[in-house]
Every structure is written in structure tokens, then in C-alpha cells.
Amino acid sequence: MTPPTPERPEAHMYDHPWLGDPGYPDEPSALDRLTHLVLVDGRLVETWSEPVAGTRWQRYADRFDRELARPQPSPPPPPPWQRVLDWLASVCGGDAAVAALTVEPLSDDGSDLPTETPDEGARRRLEATAELLDAVAARWFDAEMAVAFRRALLLVWAEEPETVRQARTAAHLAGGICWAVGKANGSYRPQGDLRMARVQEALALSSAISGYGGTVRRALVGFRDLQGPRWWRPENVPALEPLGVPDLLTSTTRERLVRLRDRALAARDEATQAA
């Protein structure tokens, strides 16, 4: 080893061994961030820690804190197939629902309106709403949408009866259901061919059907987190309102979703094999 000289006094800091145990000193606590090292002839003879606040070294601690608080680089975006699967999960209500998607047309399963309810007014409201939904479906939609409308009405009543009771009229409730289910299937312009004003006119409403549509949507979605990547969707796919209830999607809608699912899963498998 080269001993220190007057021309190179710092050499001893590197060439002389540590005094005592060569291990590192104890880590300072979260408060004792300032550590002092005392060297005699280049050898460590004492060390202690104390809070850095109020000392002339506090500015360094503040700078280090700011550096640590800087935003970290964003993680790389997920691959396209994963983005598609995430979008499908938000529309259908989870990965399991996406995996179970089929393309069979919606058919009447025999479910009917409740006949026994302590609230006579609510029962009449349900009956009037169901009649309006059937009429609108026959005029502007098809048999599958009639089934979807009826299922949505029963689901709203089962999950959140107050949405039925507090609607201004049966027409407002029917309009909200037409908005939510129609948006979930991409029926309205610019995604589909139908103008919402047609449904509004058929229900003799003076306000847009979207007025009660948000309330109906909240009743259908409940407390599930279906936000997902709503700002993004696959190319050439309409902006479907995520309700998380596949039973409200027509066979035409589900057929498109199934194609997307199968292509995304195939791409995932290829990526997995290539990795």
C-alpha cells in the first residue's frame, strides 16, 4: 500500500484499513438521516447519526426528497391483445363473462313481471313500462331487443326498485332502459343507424331518453367497477356502453365480441409460445 504524503494527504483514506470491524455502521433511522464519520489518520474512530433538519446539510436532504418524488417512467403499454381483452372485460363484466360468451340469439326465457308486490303503484309502473318497451321494440328494434328490454326492466327492479318507483313516468323509465340497452348494443348513431329522437317520439317524451338513462345504467351496473379502458376501443368496433350484463347483448353484438375475443386469445397464445 502507498502511504499518505504531504502532496497526497487523501491517499490514506483509501489505502489504510478500517479500524475495528470492517462492516458498515448501523443504518440510520428515518429521523436520523445525517450520519457523521470521524477519521483519525484515515481510520474511522467514531460515528453517530442525528436528524438532518436544521443543519447546514438539510438542503441536500430536501433535494434528495424532491428527486425521489419525481414521477417514475410509465410502464410500457400492454400488448394489443391484452388491451382488447381488458376492453371486452369492461363491456361484459369480467374475464369469466368474456370466456362464456356465445352467439345464440336472445330468446324469451319465460321470465315475467312480478304479480305479487306490496307496492301496487310499482306493479302498475312495471306493467306500463313493459308495454311501452314492447311497442318501441316492435317499431324500431327487433325481437331480441324486446327480450333485452324486458330483462333489463326485471334486473332494475330486482337490484334497485327505487329506480322504478322514482321515475317520473313509465315513459321516462322505458326511455332510460332503451337508452342503456341500446347504447350497450351500439344501436344509436353514430355507431348504429337509429336516432334516439325516434325512440323519444315513440314514447311521447319531451326530453331526451338519455335523461333517465344514466340512472338506469347505475342501477344495472351497481357497484361493479366497469370503467376499464373506456377511452380506448378496438378499431372498427362501436363505442358500447359497458353494463357488464352479457344477457342484455344481442347475438349480433356478441358475435362481434366473440370474434374479437378469439383473435385476441390466439395472439396471446402466439406471444406466449414465442417468449
C-alpha positions as a Markdown table, in Angstrom:
| # | Residue | x | y | z |
|---|---|---|---|---|
| 1 | Met | 0.0 | 0.0 | 0.0 |
| 2 | Thr | 1.1 | 3.5 | -0.7 |
| 3 | Pro | 1.4 | 5.6 | 2.5 |
| 4 | Pro | 0.0 | 9.1 | 2.5 |
| 5 | Thr | 2.3 | 12.0 | 1.7 |
| 6 | Pro | 2.0 | 15.8 | 2.2 |
| 7 | Glu | 1.4 | 16.0 | -1.6 |
| 8 | Arg | -1.3 | 13.4 | -1.4 |
| 9 | Pro | -2.9 | 13.6 | 2.0 |
| 10 | Glu | -6.1 | 12.0 | 0.9 |
| 11 | Ala | -4.4 | 8.8 | -0.1 |
| 12 | His | -4.7 | 7.3 | 3.4 |
| 13 | Met | -8.5 | 7.3 | 3.1 |
| 14 | Tyr | -8.3 | 4.6 | 0.6 |
| 15 | Asp | -5.0 | 2.8 | 1.4 |
| 16 | His | -5.4 | 2.3 | 5.1 |
| 17 | Pro | -7.7 | -0.3 | 6.6 |
| 18 | Trp | -10.7 | 0.5 | 8.7 |
| 19 | Leu | -10.3 | 0.4 | 12.5 |
| 20 | Gly | -12.1 | -2.4 | 14.1 |
| 21 | Asp | -14.9 | -4.3 | 12.4 |
| 22 | Pro | -14.8 | -3.7 | 8.6 |
| 23 | Gly | -18.6 | -3.9 | 8.4 |
| 24 | Tyr | -20.8 | -1.0 | 7.7 |
| 25 | Pro | -22.2 | 1.2 | 10.5 |
| 26 | Asp | -25.7 | 0.8 | 11.6 |
| 27 | Glu | -28.3 | 2.2 | 9.2 |
| 28 | Pro | -29.8 | 5.5 | 10.5 |
| 29 | Ser | -33.4 | 5.6 | 11.4 |
| 30 | Ala | -35.9 | 7.6 | 9.3 |
| 31 | Leu | -35.4 | 10.6 | 11.5 |
| 32 | Asp | -31.6 | 10.3 | 12.0 |
| 33 | Arg | -30.7 | 10.8 | 8.4 |
| 34 | Leu | -27.5 | 12.7 | 9.0 |
| 35 | Thr | -24.5 | 10.4 | 9.8 |
| 36 | His | -21.1 | 11.8 | 10.9 |
| 37 | Leu | -17.9 | 9.8 | 10.4 |
| 38 | Val | -14.8 | 10.8 | 12.4 |
| 39 | Leu | -11.5 | 9.8 | 10.9 |
| 40 | Val | -8.1 | 10.0 | 12.6 |
| 41 | Asp | -5.1 | 9.3 | 10.3 |
| 42 | Gly | -7.6 | 8.0 | 7.8 |
| 43 | Arg | -9.1 | 5.5 | 10.2 |
| 44 | Leu | -12.7 | 5.5 | 11.4 |
| 45 | Val | -12.8 | 6.1 | 15.2 |
| 46 | Glu | -16.3 | 7.3 | 15.8 |
| 47 | Thr | -19.7 | 7.6 | 14.1 |
| 48 | Trp | -23.1 | 8.9 | 15.1 |
| 49 | Ser | -26.4 | 9.9 | 13.5 |
| 50 | Glu | -28.8 | 12.7 | 14.1 |
| 51 | Pro | -31.7 | 14.4 | 12.5 |
| 52 | Val | -30.8 | 16.5 | 9.4 |
| 53 | Ala | -33.4 | 19.1 | 10.0 |
| 54 | Gly | -32.0 | 22.5 | 10.9 |
| 55 | Thr | -28.4 | 21.6 | 9.9 |
| 56 | Arg | -26.5 | 23.1 | 7.0 |
| 57 | Trp | -26.9 | 19.7 | 5.2 |
| 58 | Gln | -30.7 | 19.9 | 5.2 |
| 59 | Arg | -30.7 | 21.4 | 1.7 |
| 60 | Tyr | -29.2 | 18.2 | 0.4 |
| 61 | Ala | -31.9 | 16.1 | 2.1 |
| 62 | Asp | -34.6 | 18.3 | 0.6 |
| 63 | Arg | -33.1 | 18.0 | -2.8 |
| 64 | Phe | -32.9 | 14.2 | -2.5 |
| 65 | Asp | -36.5 | 14.1 | -1.4 |
| 66 | Arg | -37.5 | 16.1 | -4.5 |
| 67 | Glu | -35.6 | 13.8 | -6.7 |
| 68 | Leu | -37.3 | 10.7 | -5.2 |
| 69 | Ala | -40.7 | 12.3 | -5.6 |
| 70 | Arg | -40.2 | 12.8 | -9.4 |
| 71 | Pro | -42.7 | 10.8 | -11.5 |
| 72 | Gln | -41.3 | 7.4 | -12.4 |
| 73 | Pro | -41.3 | 6.4 | -16.0 |
| 74 | Ser | -44.6 | 5.0 | -17.1 |
| 75 | Pro | -44.7 | 1.2 | -17.6 |
| 76 | Pro | -44.8 | 0.0 | -21.2 |
| 77 | Pro | -48.3 | -0.2 | -22.6 |
| 78 | Pro | -49.9 | -3.6 | -22.7 |
| 79 | Pro | -49.8 | -5.6 | -25.9 |
| 80 | Pro | -52.8 | -5.1 | -28.3 |
| 81 | Trp | -54.3 | -8.5 | -27.4 |
| 82 | Gln | -54.3 | -7.6 | -23.7 |
| 83 | Arg | -56.0 | -4.2 | -24.4 |
| 84 | Val | -58.7 | -6.0 | -26.4 |
| 85 | Leu | -59.3 | -8.5 | -23.6 |
| 86 | Asp | -59.4 | -5.7 | -21.0 |
| 87 | Trp | -61.9 | -3.8 | -23.1 |
| 88 | Leu | -64.1 | -6.9 | -23.5 |
| 89 | Ala | -64.0 | -7.5 | -19.8 |
| 90 | Ser | -65.3 | -3.9 | -19.1 |
| 91 | Val | -68.1 | -4.5 | -21.6 |
| 92 | Cys | -69.1 | -8.0 | -20.5 |
| 93 | Gly | -68.5 | -7.8 | -16.8 |
| 94 | Gly | -65.2 | -9.7 | -16.3 |
| 95 | Asp | -62.9 | -12.3 | -17.8 |
| 96 | Ala | -65.2 | -15.2 | -16.9 |
| 97 | Ala | -68.1 | -13.5 | -18.7 |
| 98 | Val | -65.9 | -12.9 | -21.8 |
| 99 | Ala | -64.9 | -16.6 | -21.8 |
| 100 | Ala | -68.5 | -17.7 | -21.6 |
| 101 | Leu | -69.8 | -15.5 | -24.5 |
| 102 | Thr | -71.9 | -17.3 | -27.1 |
| 103 | Val | -73.6 | -16.2 | -30.3 |
| 104 | Glu | -77.1 | -17.7 | -29.7 |
| 105 | Pro | -79.9 | -15.2 | -30.2 |
| 106 | Leu | -81.7 | -13.9 | -27.2 |
| 107 | Ser | -84.9 | -15.8 | -26.6 |
| 108 | Asp | -87.8 | -15.3 | -24.1 |
| 109 | Asp | -86.9 | -17.4 | -21.1 |
| 110 | Gly | -90.4 | -17.1 | -19.6 |
| 111 | Ser | -89.5 | -14.5 | -17.0 |
| 112 | Asp | -92.5 | -12.3 | -16.3 |
| 113 | Leu | -93.2 | -9.3 | -14.2 |
| 114 | Pro | -93.8 | -9.9 | -10.5 |
| 115 | Thr | -97.5 | -10.3 | -9.8 |
| 116 | Glu | -97.3 | -10.1 | -6.1 |
| 117 | Thr | -95.8 | -7.0 | -4.6 |
| 118 | Pro | -96.9 | -4.9 | -1.6 |
| 119 | Asp | -96.4 | -1.8 | -3.7 |
| 120 | Glu | -99.4 | -1.6 | -6.1 |
| 121 | Gly | -98.1 | 1.6 | -7.7 |
| 122 | Ala | -94.8 | 0.0 | -8.5 |
| 123 | Arg | -96.6 | -3.0 | -10.1 |
| 124 | Arg | -98.6 | -0.8 | -12.3 |
| 125 | Arg | -95.5 | 1.1 | -13.2 |
| 126 | Leu | -93.7 | -2.1 | -14.2 |
| 127 | Glu | -96.7 | -3.2 | -16.3 |
| 128 | Ala | -97.0 | 0.1 | -18.1 |
| 129 | Thr | -93.2 | 0.3 | -18.7 |
| 130 | Ala | -93.2 | -3.3 | -20.1 |
| 131 | Glu | -96.0 | -2.4 | -22.6 |
| 132 | Leu | -94.1 | 0.7 | -23.8 |
| 133 | Leu | -90.9 | -1.3 | -24.2 |
| 134 | Asp | -92.6 | -3.9 | -26.3 |
| 135 | Ala | -94.1 | -1.3 | -28.5 |
| 136 | Val | -90.8 | 0.5 | -29.0 |
| 137 | Ala | -89.0 | -2.7 | -29.8 |
| 138 | Ala | -91.6 | -3.7 | -32.4 |
| 139 | Arg | -91.4 | -0.3 | -34.0 |
| 140 | Trp | -87.7 | 0.4 | -34.0 |
| 141 | Phe | -85.8 | -2.7 | -33.0 |
| 142 | Asp | -86.4 | -6.4 | -33.2 |
| 143 | Ala | -87.5 | -9.5 | -31.1 |
| 144 | Glu | -84.0 | -9.8 | -29.5 |
| 145 | Met | -84.1 | -6.2 | -28.3 |
| 146 | Ala | -87.6 | -6.8 | -26.9 |
| 147 | Val | -86.2 | -9.6 | -24.8 |
| 148 | Ala | -83.2 | -7.5 | -23.7 |
| 149 | Phe | -85.5 | -4.6 | -22.7 |
| 150 | Arg | -87.7 | -6.9 | -20.6 |
| 151 | Arg | -84.6 | -8.5 | -18.9 |
| 152 | Ala | -83.2 | -5.0 | -18.2 |
| 153 | Leu | -86.5 | -3.9 | -16.6 |
| 154 | Leu | -86.7 | -7.0 | -14.4 |
| 155 | Leu | -83.0 | -6.6 | -13.4 |
| 156 | Val | -83.5 | -2.9 | -12.5 |
| 157 | Trp | -86.5 | -3.9 | -10.3 |
| 158 | Ala | -84.6 | -6.7 | -8.6 |
| 159 | Glu | -81.4 | -4.7 | -8.0 |
| 160 | Glu | -82.7 | -1.2 | -7.3 |
| 161 | Pro | -86.5 | -0.9 | -7.0 |
| 162 | Glu | -86.2 | 2.8 | -6.2 |
| 163 | Thr | -85.2 | 3.4 | -9.8 |
| 164 | Val | -88.6 | 2.1 | -10.9 |
| 165 | Arg | -90.5 | 3.9 | -8.1 |
| 166 | Gln | -88.8 | 7.3 | -8.5 |
| 167 | Ala | -89.1 | 7.6 | -12.3 |
| 168 | Arg | -91.3 | 10.5 | -13.3 |
| 169 | Thr | -93.5 | 8.3 | -15.5 |
| 170 | Ala | -93.4 | 4.9 | -17.1 |
| 171 | Ala | -92.3 | 6.5 | -20.3 |
| 172 | His | -89.3 | 8.0 | -18.6 |
| 173 | Leu | -88.3 | 4.6 | -17.2 |
| 174 | Ala | -88.8 | 3.0 | -20.6 |
| 175 | Gly | -86.7 | 5.7 | -22.2 |
| 176 | Gly | -83.9 | 5.1 | -19.8 |
| 177 | Ile | -83.9 | 1.4 | -20.4 |
| 178 | Cys | -84.0 | 1.9 | -24.2 |
| 179 | Trp | -81.0 | 4.3 | -23.9 |
| 180 | Ala | -78.9 | 2.0 | -21.7 |
| 181 | Val | -79.6 | -1.3 | -23.6 |
| 182 | Gly | -79.4 | 0.4 | -27.0 |
| 183 | Lys | -76.1 | 2.0 | -26.1 |
| 184 | Ala | -74.8 | -1.3 | -24.8 |
| 185 | Asn | -75.5 | -2.8 | -28.3 |
| 186 | Gly | -74.3 | 0.2 | -30.3 |
| 187 | Ser | -77.8 | 0.8 | -31.8 |
| 188 | Tyr | -77.8 | 4.6 | -32.0 |
| 189 | Arg | -75.9 | 6.9 | -34.2 |
| 190 | Pro | -73.1 | 7.3 | -34.9 |
| 191 | Gln | -72.4 | 3.7 | -34.0 |
| 192 | Gly | -75.8 | 2.4 | -35.3 |
| 193 | Asp | -78.5 | 3.6 | -37.7 |
| 194 | Leu | -81.2 | 4.6 | -35.3 |
| 195 | Arg | -81.6 | 8.2 | -34.0 |
| 196 | Met | -82.5 | 8.5 | -30.3 |
| 197 | Ala | -85.1 | 11.1 | -31.2 |
| 198 | Arg | -87.2 | 8.3 | -32.9 |
| 199 | Val | -87.5 | 6.5 | -29.6 |
| 200 | Gln | -88.2 | 9.7 | -27.8 |
| 201 | Glu | -91.0 | 10.4 | -30.2 |
| 202 | Ala | -92.4 | 6.9 | -29.8 |
| 203 | Leu | -92.6 | 7.3 | -26.1 |
| 204 | Ala | -94.1 | 10.8 | -26.4 |
| 205 | Leu | -91.3 | 12.3 | -24.2 |
| 206 | Ser | -90.5 | 16.0 | -24.3 |
| 207 | Ser | -86.9 | 15.3 | -23.1 |
| 208 | Ala | -84.1 | 13.1 | -24.4 |
| 209 | Ile | -84.2 | 9.4 | -23.4 |
| 210 | Ser | -80.6 | 9.9 | -22.0 |
| 211 | Gly | -82.1 | 12.0 | -19.2 |
| 212 | Tyr | -83.1 | 8.9 | -17.2 |
| 213 | Gly | -80.6 | 6.6 | -19.0 |
| 214 | Gly | -77.8 | 7.4 | -16.6 |
| 215 | Thr | -80.0 | 6.4 | -13.6 |
| 216 | Val | -80.9 | 3.1 | -15.3 |
| 217 | Arg | -77.3 | 2.4 | -16.1 |
| 218 | Arg | -76.2 | 2.9 | -12.5 |
| 219 | Ala | -79.0 | 0.5 | -11.4 |
| 220 | Leu | -77.8 | -2.1 | -13.8 |
| 221 | Val | -74.1 | -1.7 | -13.1 |
| 222 | Gly | -74.4 | -1.4 | -9.3 |
| 223 | Phe | -71.1 | -1.1 | -7.5 |
| 224 | Arg | -69.1 | -3.0 | -10.0 |
| 225 | Asp | -66.0 | -1.3 | -11.4 |
| 226 | Leu | -66.6 | -1.4 | -15.2 |
| 227 | Gln | -64.7 | 1.7 | -16.1 |
| 228 | Gly | -61.9 | -0.2 | -17.9 |
| 229 | Pro | -60.3 | 1.5 | -20.9 |
| 230 | Arg | -63.4 | 3.5 | -21.9 |
| 231 | Trp | -61.2 | 6.0 | -23.7 |
| 232 | Trp | -60.0 | 3.2 | -26.0 |
| 233 | Arg | -61.7 | 0.5 | -28.1 |
| 234 | Pro | -60.6 | -1.7 | -30.9 |
| 235 | Glu | -60.7 | -0.3 | -34.4 |
| 236 | Asn | -64.0 | -0.8 | -36.3 |
| 237 | Val | -65.9 | -1.5 | -33.2 |
| 238 | Pro | -68.7 | 0.8 | -31.9 |
| 239 | Ala | -68.4 | 2.5 | -28.6 |
| 240 | Leu | -70.5 | 0.1 | -26.5 |
| 241 | Glu | -71.8 | 1.3 | -23.1 |
| 242 | Pro | -70.3 | -1.2 | -20.5 |
| 243 | Leu | -73.2 | -2.6 | -18.5 |
| 244 | Gly | -71.4 | -5.9 | -17.5 |
| 245 | Val | -74.5 | -7.9 | -18.3 |
| 246 | Pro | -74.0 | -10.2 | -21.4 |
| 247 | Asp | -77.6 | -11.3 | -21.3 |
| 248 | Leu | -78.6 | -7.8 | -22.5 |
| 249 | Leu | -76.4 | -8.1 | -25.6 |
| 250 | Thr | -78.0 | -9.3 | -28.8 |
| 251 | Ser | -76.5 | -12.1 | -30.9 |
| 252 | Thr | -75.2 | -9.5 | -33.5 |
| 253 | Thr | -73.3 | -7.7 | -30.8 |
| 254 | Arg | -72.0 | -10.8 | -29.1 |
| 255 | Glu | -70.9 | -12.3 | -32.5 |
| 256 | Arg | -68.6 | -9.3 | -33.0 |
| 257 | Leu | -67.3 | -9.6 | -29.4 |
| 258 | Val | -66.6 | -13.3 | -29.8 |
| 259 | Arg | -64.6 | -12.7 | -32.9 |
| 260 | Leu | -62.5 | -10.1 | -31.1 |
| 261 | Arg | -62.1 | -12.5 | -28.1 |
| 262 | Asp | -60.9 | -15.4 | -30.3 |
| 263 | Arg | -58.4 | -13.3 | -32.2 |
| 264 | Ala | -57.0 | -11.8 | -29.0 |
| 265 | Leu | -56.7 | -15.2 | -27.4 |
| 266 | Ala | -54.9 | -16.5 | -30.5 |
| 267 | Ala | -52.5 | -13.6 | -30.4 |
| 268 | Arg | -51.9 | -14.2 | -26.7 |
| 269 | Asp | -51.1 | -17.8 | -27.3 |
| 270 | Glu | -48.7 | -16.9 | -30.1 |
| 271 | Ala | -46.9 | -14.4 | -27.9 |
| 272 | Thr | -46.6 | -16.9 | -25.1 |
| 273 | Gln | -45.1 | -19.6 | -27.3 |
| 274 | Ala | -42.6 | -17.1 | -28.8 |
| 275 | Ala | -41.5 | -15.9 | -25.4 |
